[in-house]
Amino acid sequence: MTYDEERYGVICGVIGFAIGFAVAVILCGTGHAGEFYLSGSGGVTSFIRTVEDGTWVQEGLPHHFHSQNLGWRTGAGYRINPAWSVQAHYVNLGTVRLETLAVDDRHYDAKAHRCLSHCDHAIPFHTHDLMEGVELSLSRHWQIGAVEPFLRAGGAAMYHRLTAQFAGVTLYGQDGKAFKGWIPTVLVGGGLCHRWVCGETTYYYGFGGGTDWSAGLPISKQAVQTLLTVNVPLHW
């Protein structure tokens, strides 16, 4: 399976899951005065680096962490009543990047954060990591005049695919292990709505250590995403 085919399969899977969840919520909500809506969002993601020194970066040599990237989200939700709603989304956090000069691991002390030798012959090392997945959440709403603040919490399954370039050679894995994998994640956030337009911020926290090979060594397992959201109610 090619990279594009795999990515297409993942996206189709999470969108299908989101649609199935939304339909199930509607069926469960039959008989209640709820409302189904579609949702689309765009904004900025700020990644928090979780890998340690010596993995994708050597802090004792010149390096740069590109922590911000454009992100977006789409999905559906069900407004159970004025106070509560549930949502299912496909979320794309965007791509986080690390650029560093690097020497062989034998010539670098990650604990002391310093280069030991061959420092004048360090080679450019670039990594970029795409993060996307599916999330389910529950929101609590309050009506205050013309605006509606809300808080939400839930869980997500985030999938990342990292590509590394060292000395002009592109790497997709090491020792038979791929730089990709699923990251179990929790999310908390909140925002403010005026009718069908909302501004919101969500914090994503992925489990597992920064050098956990089971997730394929992602650059970041934590991120903050700020979005402008448009909700479109559907009336049957």
Beta strands, then each sheet from edge to edge (+ up, - down):
strand 1: 35-49
strand 2: 63-66
strand 3: 68-79
strand 4: 84-102
strand 5: 108-109
strand 6: 114-115
strand 7: 123-141
strand 8: 148-166
strand 9: 169-171
strand 10: 173-174
strand 11: 177-178
strand 12: 180-194
strand 13: 197-206
strand 14: 220-234
sheet 1: 2+ 4- 3+ 1- 14+ 13- 12+ 8- 7+
sheet 2: 2+ 4- 3+ 1- 14+ 13- 12+ 8- 9+
sheet 3: 5+ 6-
sheet 4: 10+ 11-
end
